[in-house]
Amino acid sequence: MKQHYFILVVILFFCIGKGTEGKAQTRECLTKDKIVELYQSSMEAVTYMSKNNWTREELYSERNQEFIYQGKTLLFCKMKWKSLMNLKEIFFTLYYYSYEQDTISNIIELTTEEINCYNAIFNQVIEEIKNSPSSFSEEKDENLHSKIYDIRGKYTIIFIETLKGTPSYTVRICNQPQLERIIANIENEHKEKQKKLDYVDDAFERYENLVESGNYDEALRTVDSLWDVIPEYNPKIITKREEIMALRKERKIKHKLNEGNNYYRNNQFEKAKECYEEVLNLTLQKHPEANRMLDSISRKMAIINSRDTIIYRYRDLRQAAFSSLTETISQNINNFIDNTEKGEFKLTLLVDFDTQQQNASSIDIIADDEAFDKKEPFYYTYIDRLLLLDLSTLSPPLMENIAINAADTLIVPLLWNSKQITVTRKFKKPPTIGAKKGFGEYREIIQSNFNTNQQYAASGRYTFVVKTKRVFNVNDRTVTANYMDISLKKFRTVGPEAMLYSMICPGAGNLAATQGKKGWGSFFTTLIFAGLGSAAILQTQKHYIPIDAKYDKYMKYGAYASFGIAGIIWTVDIFKALSRGCKNLKLSKQLRRELKMGEQSIVREPVVIE
């Protein structure tokens, strides 16, 4: 009885165990047939897994997940669920893929560490193979520890065993011919894309060469031909088109600018204006050079429109040229005045330019012949020099580089005269200036010159020339400007030759050397003692019969003494005259040297023409 009870318990346990295992396989591990059914439809697979307590690991499908097949990377959408079987996780993964117009079957993987589940599915496949031996083929891959069964016309099932580390087992169902077709298509697509890439690269290289050579039209056609060849290159094509359009625009701007400049240089201002305005239209009114040239054209056009009615002042337009001319005239006039003692003339300069840059300028001089000394040798020479000034060198007046009417007038009425002033310098005395009327204004200048220049220390007679120059108004003869020159023309002083004068007459040399300041004492004392000596001699010869021999003797001695004193005084006077003459010569040596080169200027005020 006990034995039968034991057998019954074993049978019940076995039945319960078998029922539980079958339920687990059906609910969690899935059967081969169910996996094949789910393989046919991704939507059905999602519905089934959701209703049978499988947990979705990702809330949404993961797109572009890599799936490695035969060393090729394919991109699929992926969904993954997990469940438990005998306290071990089991994973069900669905890959679904659409390639162009072909919608292929899904790829399903069941991965678990539970070998019983793996074996159950494997045994189911083996059972199907046994029932239909001609409808499949078998292949083993030792490298992957996998077994591959191709159920012809239906699916390919692969059993993969991963034994390193924690063992895991994978059952994969897929359509192998379709995957191989995908790989072939991908390879073909890659080759085709590479051809397109090579074609695009060559086209872009050709584009760069065309741009560099300036053939923008052909470059534009080249990049346009690449549109949609490789869609991801379309943004680059747009960029290249924009570059070409910018370059074409820049070239057009440069061309129009050069064209406008050529018209501008040829004074075709209306055409130049059109070119510059087109440049501004192309640059949204933001081209500095075009704006500057348009401003210049506006100024030029204003001048052209008014130049026939306006005559401009030449010196305002050509100040440097006019100043150079007046400076040349002033120099010639001053040379003229310096070489003539007196004169009067009126110089008239007329500057005249028309809009054709024709120079009609002239110089005219009216001189008063009666006012001049006909013996002046340089008078007409300097007049001719002024009349023959080269006025053709005057720069034509331009405004904005446009010839205009311009005129100017310069009238110089001039009168000059010379006076001589004699200054006497006596020995160790201030100079004495002549008291002629009109010399008062020059006294201080001459006096100051004597006080500050040592070379005027020699006593003598100095002759100064004062030349007054007056520029006057032609109409009322009023003086508008005064100028003056003072120069030392000559001087006379007695040097060592004064000794000869004293040898001839006592005191005469000193009188000459000191301008009458010294010498009179020597003259008179010598004369007195000589007279006393002569009187004494006459006294002794007055009586034929000597009255007193002793008296006669004293008279003779007195005469000899008088003549001796007179001789000594005379001799001393001679040596004094020599000394004073030598001193005069020494003091005047530098002045004499300077006067050999011409008159020595003390005051120099050249006539200035403005």
C-alpha positions as CSV (number, residue, x, y, z in Angstrom):
1,M,0.0,0.0,0.0
2,K,2.8,2.3,0.9
3,Q,4.5,1.5,-2.3
4,H,1.5,2.3,-4.4
5,Y,1.1,5.6,-2.5
6,F,4.7,6.6,-3.2
7,I,4.2,5.8,-6.9
8,L,1.1,8.0,-7.0
9,V,2.8,10.9,-5.4
10,V,5.6,10.7,-7.9
11,I,3.2,10.6,-10.8
12,L,1.3,13.6,-9.5
13,F,4.5,15.6,-8.9
14,F,5.6,14.7,-12.4
15,C,2.4,15.8,-13.9
16,I,2.3,19.0,-11.9
17,G,5.9,19.7,-12.8
18,K,5.3,19.1,-16.5
19,G,2.2,21.4,-16.4
20,T,4.2,24.1,-14.7
21,E,7.1,23.9,-17.2
22,G,4.8,24.0,-20.2
23,K,3.1,27.0,-18.8
24,A,6.4,28.8,-18.2
25,Q,7.6,28.0,-21.7
26,T,4.4,29.2,-23.2
27,R,4.1,32.4,-21.2
28,E,7.8,33.4,-20.8
29,C,10.2,31.5,-22.9
30,L,8.0,31.4,-26.0
31,T,7.8,28.4,-28.4
32,K,9.5,28.2,-31.7
33,D,6.2,28.5,-33.5
34,K,5.2,31.6,-31.6
35,I,8.5,33.2,-32.3
36,V,8.1,32.5,-36.0
37,E,4.6,33.9,-35.8
38,L,5.9,37.1,-34.2
39,Y,8.7,37.3,-36.7
40,Q,6.2,37.8,-39.4
41,S,4.7,41.1,-38.0
42,S,6.3,43.7,-35.7
43,M,2.9,45.1,-34.8
44,E,1.6,41.6,-33.7
45,A,4.8,41.1,-31.7
46,V,4.4,44.4,-29.9
47,T,0.7,43.5,-29.1
48,Y,1.6,40.0,-27.9
49,M,4.5,41.0,-25.6
50,S,2.5,43.8,-24.1
51,K,-0.4,41.5,-23.2
52,N,1.7,38.6,-21.8
53,N,3.4,40.4,-19.0
54,W,6.7,41.2,-20.7
55,T,8.3,44.4,-19.5
56,R,9.4,46.9,-22.1
57,E,12.9,48.1,-21.4
58,E,12.7,51.2,-23.6
59,L,9.5,53.3,-23.7
60,Y,10.1,54.1,-27.4
61,S,11.8,52.4,-30.2
62,E,15.5,53.1,-30.5
63,R,16.2,54.2,-34.1
64,N,19.3,53.6,-36.1
65,Q,20.6,50.9,-33.9
66,E,23.5,49.0,-35.3
67,F,23.1,45.3,-36.2
68,I,26.2,43.5,-37.3
69,Y,25.7,40.9,-40.0
70,Q,28.5,39.2,-41.9
71,G,30.8,41.9,-40.8
72,K,28.5,44.6,-42.2
73,T,26.8,47.2,-40.1
74,L,23.1,47.5,-40.7
75,L,20.8,50.1,-39.1
76,F,17.5,48.9,-37.6
77,C,14.8,50.1,-35.3
78,K,15.0,48.2,-32.0
79,M,12.5,47.2,-29.3
80,K,13.5,45.1,-26.3
81,W,11.4,43.3,-23.6
82,K,12.5,41.3,-20.6
83,S,10.9,38.7,-18.3
84,L,11.9,36.0,-15.7
85,M,12.1,32.3,-16.0
86,N,13.2,30.3,-13.0
87,L,14.6,33.5,-11.5
88,K,16.7,34.2,-14.6
89,E,16.1,37.1,-17.0
90,I,15.0,36.4,-20.5
91,F,15.2,39.0,-23.2
92,F,13.2,39.3,-26.4
93,T,14.5,41.8,-29.0
94,L,12.7,42.8,-32.1
95,Y,14.6,44.5,-35.0
96,Y,12.5,45.9,-37.9
97,Y,13.9,47.4,-41.1
98,S,12.6,49.0,-44.3
99,Y,15.0,49.2,-47.2
100,E,13.8,51.5,-50.0
101,Q,10.7,49.8,-51.5
102,D,11.4,46.4,-50.0
103,T,9.8,45.8,-46.6
104,I,11.7,42.8,-45.2
105,S,10.7,40.5,-42.3
106,N,11.8,41.4,-38.9
107,I,14.8,40.0,-37.0
108,I,13.9,38.5,-33.7
109,E,16.3,37.5,-31.0
110,L,15.5,35.6,-27.8
111,T,18.5,35.8,-25.3
112,T,18.5,34.0,-22.0
113,E,20.8,32.3,-19.4
114,E,18.2,29.5,-19.0
115,I,19.4,26.6,-21.0
116,N,16.1,24.7,-20.7
117,C,14.3,27.4,-22.7
118,Y,17.0,27.4,-25.3
119,N,17.0,23.6,-25.6
120,A,13.2,23.5,-25.8
121,I,13.2,25.8,-28.8
122,F,16.1,23.8,-30.3
123,N,14.3,20.5,-29.9
124,Q,11.2,21.9,-31.5
125,V,13.3,22.9,-34.6
126,I,14.9,19.5,-34.7
127,E,11.5,17.9,-34.5
128,E,10.3,20.0,-37.5
129,I,13.4,19.1,-39.4
130,K,12.8,15.4,-38.8
131,N,9.3,15.8,-40.2
132,S,10.4,17.6,-43.3
133,P,14.0,16.6,-44.0
134,S,14.0,18.1,-47.5
135,S,12.9,21.6,-46.6
136,F,16.0,22.8,-44.8
137,S,19.7,22.9,-44.8
138,E,22.1,22.9,-41.8
139,E,25.3,24.8,-41.3
140,K,27.7,25.2,-38.3
141,D,29.9,28.1,-37.5
142,E,32.6,26.9,-35.0
143,N,33.9,30.4,-34.5
144,L,30.6,31.7,-33.1
145,H,29.6,28.4,-31.5
146,S,26.5,28.6,-33.6
147,K,24.2,26.3,-35.5
148,I,22.3,27.7,-38.5
149,Y,19.2,26.1,-40.0
150,D,17.7,27.5,-43.2
151,I,14.0,26.6,-43.4
152,R,13.6,27.1,-47.1
153,G,11.3,29.8,-48.2
154,K,10.3,30.7,-44.7
155,Y,13.1,31.8,-42.4
156,T,16.6,31.2,-41.1
157,I,17.0,30.2,-37.4
158,I,20.4,30.5,-35.7
159,F,21.3,29.1,-32.3
160,I,24.2,30.9,-30.7
161,E,25.9,29.8,-27.5
162,T,28.1,32.2,-25.6
163,L,30.1,30.2,-23.1
164,K,32.7,32.7,-21.9
165,G,32.0,34.2,-18.5
166,T,28.3,33.7,-17.6
167,P,26.9,31.4,-20.3
168,S,24.1,32.9,-22.4
169,Y,22.0,31.5,-25.2
170,T,20.5,33.3,-28.2
171,V,17.9,32.2,-30.7
172,R,17.8,34.5,-33.8
173,I,15.2,34.2,-36.6
174,C,15.8,36.2,-39.7
175,N,15.5,36.1,-43.5
176,Q,19.1,35.5,-44.6
177,P,18.6,36.0,-48.4
178,Q,17.0,39.4,-47.7
179,L,19.8,40.4,-45.4
180,E,22.3,39.5,-48.0
181,R,20.3,41.4,-50.6
182,I,20.4,44.4,-48.2
183,I,24.2,44.1,-47.9
184,A,24.5,43.8,-51.7
185,N,22.3,46.9,-52.1
186,I,24.3,48.8,-49.5
187,E,27.6,47.9,-51.2
188,N,26.1,49.0,-54.6
189,E,24.8,52.1,-53.0
190,H,28.2,52.8,-51.5
191,K,29.9,52.3,-54.8
192,E,27.3,54.5,-56.5
193,K,27.7,57.1,-53.8
194,Q,31.5,56.9,-54.2
195,K,31.2,57.5,-57.9
196,K,28.9,60.5,-57.2
197,L,31.4,61.7,-54.6
198,D,34.3,61.4,-57.1
199,Y,32.2,63.2,-59.7
200,V,31.2,66.0,-57.2
201,D,34.8,66.4,-56.0
202,D,36.0,66.7,-59.6
203,A,33.3,69.2,-60.3
204,F,34.2,71.3,-57.3
205,E,37.9,71.2,-58.3
206,R,36.9,72.3,-61.8
207,Y,34.7,75.0,-60.2
208,E,37.7,76.4,-58.2
209,N,39.8,76.5,-61.4
210,L,37.1,78.3,-63.3
211,V,36.6,80.8,-60.5
212,E,40.3,81.4,-60.4
213,S,40.4,82.1,-64.1
214,G,37.4,84.4,-63.9
215,N,35.0,82.2,-65.9
216,Y,32.1,82.7,-63.5
217,D,29.4,81.7,-66.0
218,E,30.9,78.3,-66.6
219,A,31.6,77.9,-62.8
220,L,27.9,78.6,-62.1
221,R,26.8,76.0,-64.7
222,T,29.2,73.5,-63.1
223,V,27.8,73.8,-59.6
224,D,24.2,73.9,-60.9
225,S,24.8,70.5,-62.5
226,L,25.6,69.0,-59.0
227,W,22.2,69.8,-57.6
228,D,20.6,66.7,-55.9
229,V,23.4,64.5,-57.1
230,I,24.2,64.1,-53.4
231,P,21.4,65.9,-51.5
232,E,23.6,66.5,-48.5
233,Y,25.9,68.6,-50.7
234,N,23.0,70.9,-51.7
235,P,23.9,73.5,-48.9
236,K,27.5,73.6,-50.1
237,I,26.2,74.1,-53.7
238,I,24.0,77.0,-52.5
239,T,27.1,78.5,-50.8
240,K,29.1,78.2,-54.0
241,R,26.4,79.8,-56.0
242,E,26.3,82.7,-53.5
243,E,30.1,82.9,-53.9
244,I,29.9,83.1,-57.7
245,M,27.1,85.7,-57.5
246,A,29.1,87.7,-55.1
247,L,32.2,87.5,-57.4
248,R,30.2,88.3,-60.5
249,K,28.7,91.3,-58.7
250,E,32.2,92.3,-57.5
251,R,33.6,92.0,-61.0
252,K,30.7,94.1,-62.4
253,I,31.3,96.7,-59.7
254,K,35.0,96.8,-60.6
255,H,34.2,97.0,-64.3
256,K,31.7,99.8,-63.9
257,L,34.1,101.7,-61.6
258,N,36.9,101.4,-64.1
259,E,34.6,102.4,-66.9
260,G,33.4,105.4,-64.9
261,N,37.0,106.4,-64.1
262,N,37.9,106.3,-67.8
263,Y,34.9,108.5,-68.7
264,Y,35.9,110.8,-65.8
265,R,39.5,111.1,-67.1
266,N,38.2,112.0,-70.5
267,N,35.8,114.7,-69.0
268,Q,32.7,112.7,-70.1
269,F,31.1,113.4,-66.8
270,E,27.5,112.4,-67.7
271,K,28.6,108.9,-68.7
272,A,30.8,108.6,-65.7
273,K,28.0,109.6,-63.5
274,E,25.8,106.8,-64.9
275,C,28.5,104.3,-64.2
276,Y,29.1,105.5,-60.6
277,E,25.3,105.5,-59.9
278,E,25.1,101.9,-61.1
279,V,28.0,101.0,-58.7
280,L,26.0,102.5,-55.9
281,N,22.9,100.6,-56.9
282,L,24.9,97.3,-56.8
283,T,26.4,98.2,-53.4
284,L,23.2,99.6,-51.7
285,Q,24.6,103.1,-51.8
286,K,27.6,102.0,-49.8
287,H,30.6,102.5,-52.0
288,P,32.9,105.3,-50.7
289,E,34.9,105.8,-54.0
290,A,31.7,106.0,-56.1
291,N,30.2,108.5,-53.7
292,R,33.5,110.5,-53.7
293,M,33.6,110.5,-57.5
294,L,30.0,111.6,-57.8
295,D,30.7,114.5,-55.4
296,S,33.6,115.5,-57.6
297,I,31.5,115.3,-60.7
298,S,28.9,117.5,-59.1
299,R,31.5,120.1,-58.3
300,K,33.0,119.9,-61.8
301,M,29.6,120.2,-63.4
302,A,28.8,123.3,-61.3
303,I,32.1,124.8,-62.5
304,I,31.5,123.9,-66.1
305,N,28.0,125.4,-66.0
306,S,29.2,128.7,-64.6
307,R,32.8,129.2,-65.9
308,D,31.7,131.2,-68.9
309,T,30.1,133.8,-66.7
310,I,32.6,134.0,-63.8
311,I,36.2,135.4,-64.0
312,Y,38.2,134.2,-61.0
313,R,41.1,135.9,-59.4
314,Y,44.3,134.2,-60.5
315,R,46.3,134.7,-57.3
316,D,43.5,132.9,-55.3
317,L,43.9,129.8,-57.5
318,R,47.6,129.8,-58.1
319,Q,49.0,131.5,-55.1
320,A,52.5,129.9,-55.3
321,A,52.9,130.8,-59.0
322,F,51.7,134.3,-58.5
323,S,54.0,134.8,-55.4
324,S,56.9,133.4,-57.4
325,L,56.2,135.9,-60.2
326,T,56.0,138.9,-57.8
327,E,59.1,137.8,-56.1
328,T,61.0,137.8,-59.5
329,I,59.6,141.2,-60.3
330,S,60.6,142.5,-56.9
331,Q,64.1,141.2,-57.3
332,N,64.5,142.8,-60.8
333,I,63.0,146.1,-59.5
334,N,65.4,146.2,-56.5
335,N,68.4,145.4,-58.8
336,F,67.2,148.2,-61.0
337,I,66.9,150.6,-58.1
338,D,70.3,149.5,-56.6
339,N,72.1,150.4,-59.9
340,T,70.4,153.7,-60.5
341,E,70.4,156.8,-58.4
342,K,67.0,158.0,-59.3
343,G,64.0,157.1,-61.4
344,E,60.2,156.9,-61.7
345,F,58.1,154.3,-63.5
346,K,54.8,152.4,-63.4
347,L,54.8,148.7,-63.9
348,T,51.5,147.0,-64.8
349,L,51.2,143.2,-64.8
350,L,48.1,141.8,-66.4
351,V,47.4,138.0,-66.0
352,D,44.8,136.6,-68.3
353,F,43.7,133.0,-68.9
354,D,40.6,131.7,-70.7
355,T,38.8,128.4,-70.5
356,Q,41.1,126.9,-73.2
357,Q,44.1,127.6,-71.0
358,Q,45.3,130.3,-73.4
359,N,47.7,132.7,-71.7
360,A,47.3,136.3,-72.7
361,S,49.4,137.8,-69.8
362,S,51.6,140.8,-70.3
363,I,53.9,143.3,-68.6
364,D,53.9,147.0,-69.4
365,I,56.2,149.8,-68.0
366,I,55.7,153.5,-68.4
367,A,58.8,155.5,-67.5
368,D,59.3,159.3,-67.2
369,D,62.4,159.9,-69.3
370,E,62.8,163.5,-68.1
371,A,63.2,162.3,-64.5
372,F,66.2,160.3,-65.4
373,D,69.8,161.1,-65.9
374,K,70.6,160.0,-69.4
375,K,74.0,158.9,-68.3
376,E,72.7,156.0,-66.3
377,P,74.0,152.9,-68.2
378,F,71.8,150.3,-66.6
379,Y,68.5,152.0,-66.8
380,Y,67.2,150.6,-70.0
381,T,68.9,147.3,-69.4
382,Y,66.7,146.7,-66.3
383,I,63.6,148.0,-68.0
384,D,64.1,145.4,-70.7
385,R,64.7,142.6,-68.2
386,L,61.3,143.4,-66.6
387,L,59.6,143.6,-70.0
388,L,61.0,140.3,-71.1
389,L,60.0,138.3,-68.1
390,D,58.7,134.9,-69.3
391,L,55.0,134.8,-68.4
392,S,54.4,131.6,-70.3
393,T,55.7,129.7,-67.3
394,L,52.6,130.7,-65.3
395,S,50.6,127.7,-64.3
396,P,47.1,127.7,-65.9
397,P,44.3,128.2,-63.3
398,L,42.2,125.1,-62.7
399,M,39.3,124.3,-60.5
400,E,38.6,120.6,-60.0
401,N,41.1,120.2,-62.8
402,I,38.9,122.2,-65.2
403,A,40.2,125.2,-67.1
404,I,38.4,128.5,-66.1
405,N,38.5,132.2,-66.9
406,A,41.0,133.9,-64.5
407,A,42.6,137.3,-64.5
408,D,44.7,139.4,-62.1
409,T,46.3,142.9,-62.1
410,L,49.4,144.1,-60.4
411,I,50.3,147.9,-60.6
412,V,53.5,149.1,-59.1
413,P,54.1,153.0,-59.4
414,L,57.5,153.6,-58.0
415,L,59.7,156.8,-57.4
416,W,63.2,156.8,-56.0
417,N,65.9,159.4,-55.4
418,S,69.3,159.6,-53.8
419,K,71.0,162.1,-51.5
420,Q,74.5,162.3,-50.2
421,I,75.3,163.1,-46.6
422,T,78.9,164.1,-45.6
423,V,80.0,163.2,-42.1
424,T,83.3,164.6,-40.7
425,R,85.1,162.7,-37.9
426,K,87.8,164.8,-36.1
427,F,90.4,163.3,-33.8
428,K,88.8,161.9,-30.6
429,K,85.5,163.7,-31.4
430,P,82.0,162.5,-32.2
431,P,81.1,162.6,-35.9
432,T,79.7,165.8,-37.3
433,I,76.7,165.4,-39.6
434,G,75.9,168.0,-42.2
435,A,73.0,170.3,-41.2
436,K,71.3,170.2,-44.6
437,K,67.5,170.2,-44.5
438,G,65.8,166.8,-44.5
439,F,68.7,164.9,-43.0
440,G,67.4,164.9,-39.5
441,E,65.6,161.5,-39.8
442,Y,68.9,159.8,-40.8
443,R,71.1,161.3,-38.1
444,E,70.3,158.7,-35.4
445,I,70.9,155.8,-37.8
446,I,74.3,157.1,-38.9
447,Q,75.2,158.2,-35.4
448,S,74.4,154.7,-34.0
449,N,76.4,153.1,-36.8
450,F,79.5,155.2,-35.8
451,N,79.0,154.3,-32.1
452,T,78.8,150.5,-32.7
453,N,81.4,149.9,-35.5
454,Q,85.0,150.3,-34.6
455,Q,86.0,150.6,-38.2
456,Y,84.5,154.1,-38.3
457,A,87.0,155.2,-35.5
458,A,89.5,156.7,-38.0
459,S,89.2,160.5,-38.4
460,G,88.2,161.5,-41.9
461,R,85.4,162.5,-44.2
462,Y,82.6,159.9,-44.8
463,T,80.2,160.2,-47.7
464,F,76.9,158.3,-47.2
465,V,74.2,157.8,-49.8
466,V,70.6,157.9,-48.7
467,K,68.2,156.4,-51.3
468,T,64.5,156.9,-50.6
469,K,61.9,154.7,-52.4
470,R,58.2,155.4,-52.5
471,V,55.4,153.3,-53.9
472,F,52.5,155.7,-54.5
473,N,48.9,155.6,-55.7
474,V,48.5,156.3,-59.4
475,N,45.4,158.3,-59.1
476,D,46.1,160.8,-56.3
477,R,49.9,160.3,-55.9
478,T,49.6,159.5,-52.3
479,V,52.4,157.4,-50.9
480,T,51.3,153.8,-50.0
481,A,54.7,152.5,-48.9
482,N,58.1,153.9,-47.9
483,Y,61.5,152.2,-48.2
484,M,65.0,153.4,-47.5
485,D,68.6,152.4,-48.1
486,I,71.6,154.0,-46.5
487,S,75.1,153.0,-47.6
488,L,78.6,154.3,-47.2
489,K,79.8,155.2,-50.7
490,K,83.3,156.5,-49.9
491,F,85.5,158.0,-47.2
492,R,88.7,160.0,-47.1
493,T,91.3,159.9,-44.3
494,V,95.0,161.0,-44.2
495,G,97.4,158.2,-43.5
496,P,101.3,158.2,-43.2
497,E,101.5,160.8,-46.0
498,A,100.6,163.3,-43.3
499,M,104.3,163.3,-42.5
500,L,105.1,164.9,-45.8
501,Y,102.5,167.6,-45.1
502,S,104.3,168.4,-41.9
503,M,107.7,168.4,-43.5
504,I,106.5,171.1,-45.9
505,C,104.7,173.1,-43.3
506,P,104.8,172.4,-39.5
507,G,101.4,171.4,-38.2
508,A,99.9,170.7,-41.7
509,G,100.2,166.9,-41.4
510,N,98.5,166.8,-38.0
511,L,95.8,169.1,-39.2
512,A,95.2,166.8,-42.2
513,A,95.3,163.6,-40.1
514,T,92.9,164.9,-37.5
515,Q,90.5,166.8,-39.7
516,G,91.8,170.2,-38.3
517,K,91.6,169.1,-34.6
518,K,95.3,169.0,-34.0
519,G,98.4,170.8,-35.5
520,W,97.7,174.4,-35.0
521,G,99.9,174.6,-31.8
522,S,102.9,173.2,-33.6
523,F,102.3,175.6,-36.5
524,F,102.2,178.7,-34.4
525,T,105.0,177.8,-31.9
526,T,107.3,176.9,-34.7
527,L,106.4,180.1,-36.5
528,I,107.0,182.2,-33.3
529,F,110.4,180.7,-32.5
530,A,111.5,180.9,-36.1
531,G,110.4,184.5,-36.1
532,L,112.3,185.3,-32.9
533,G,115.4,183.7,-34.3
534,S,115.1,185.7,-37.5
535,A,114.5,188.9,-35.5
536,A,117.6,188.3,-33.4
537,I,119.8,187.8,-36.5
538,L,118.4,190.9,-38.1
539,Q,119.2,192.9,-34.9
540,T,122.9,192.0,-35.0
541,Q,123.1,192.9,-38.7
542,K,121.4,196.2,-38.2
543,H,124.5,198.2,-37.0
544,Y,127.6,198.5,-39.1
545,I,129.7,199.6,-36.1
546,P,129.3,197.3,-33.1
547,I,128.1,199.1,-30.1
548,D,128.7,196.4,-27.7
549,A,130.4,193.1,-28.6
550,K,128.9,191.3,-25.7
551,Y,125.3,192.4,-26.8
552,D,125.9,191.1,-30.2
553,K,127.1,187.8,-28.8
554,Y,123.9,187.3,-26.8
555,M,121.7,188.2,-29.7
556,K,123.4,185.5,-31.8
557,Y,123.0,182.9,-29.1
558,G,119.3,183.9,-28.8
559,A,118.8,183.5,-32.5
560,Y,120.4,180.1,-32.5
561,A,118.2,178.9,-29.6
562,S,115.0,180.1,-31.3
563,F,115.9,178.3,-34.5
564,G,116.7,175.2,-32.5
565,I,113.4,175.2,-30.6
566,A,111.5,175.8,-33.8
567,G,113.3,172.9,-35.4
568,I,112.6,170.5,-32.5
569,I,108.9,171.5,-32.6
570,W,108.8,170.9,-36.3
571,T,110.5,167.6,-36.0
572,V,108.1,166.4,-33.3
573,D,105.2,167.5,-35.4
574,I,106.5,165.5,-38.3
575,F,106.7,162.3,-36.2
576,K,103.3,163.0,-34.7
577,A,101.7,163.4,-38.2
578,L,103.3,160.1,-39.1
579,S,102.0,158.3,-36.0
580,R,98.5,159.7,-36.4
581,G,98.5,158.9,-40.1
582,C,99.5,155.3,-39.4
583,K,96.8,154.9,-36.8
584,N,94.2,156.2,-39.3
585,L,95.4,153.7,-41.8
586,K,95.2,150.8,-39.4
587,L,91.7,151.7,-38.2
588,S,90.3,152.1,-41.7
589,K,92.0,149.0,-43.1
590,Q,88.9,146.8,-42.9
591,L,86.6,149.5,-44.1
592,R,88.8,150.2,-47.2
593,R,88.8,146.4,-48.0
594,E,84.9,146.3,-47.8
595,L,84.5,149.4,-49.9
596,K,86.6,147.9,-52.7
597,M,83.7,145.4,-53.2
598,G,81.1,148.2,-53.4
599,E,79.1,150.4,-51.2
600,Q,78.8,149.2,-47.6
601,S,75.1,148.8,-46.7
602,I,74.0,150.2,-43.4
603,V,70.2,150.1,-43.9
604,R,68.7,147.9,-46.6
605,E,64.9,147.9,-47.1
606,P,64.1,146.2,-50.5
607,V,60.8,147.2,-52.2
608,V,58.3,144.4,-51.5
609,I,55.5,143.9,-54.0
610,E,52.4,142.1,-52.7
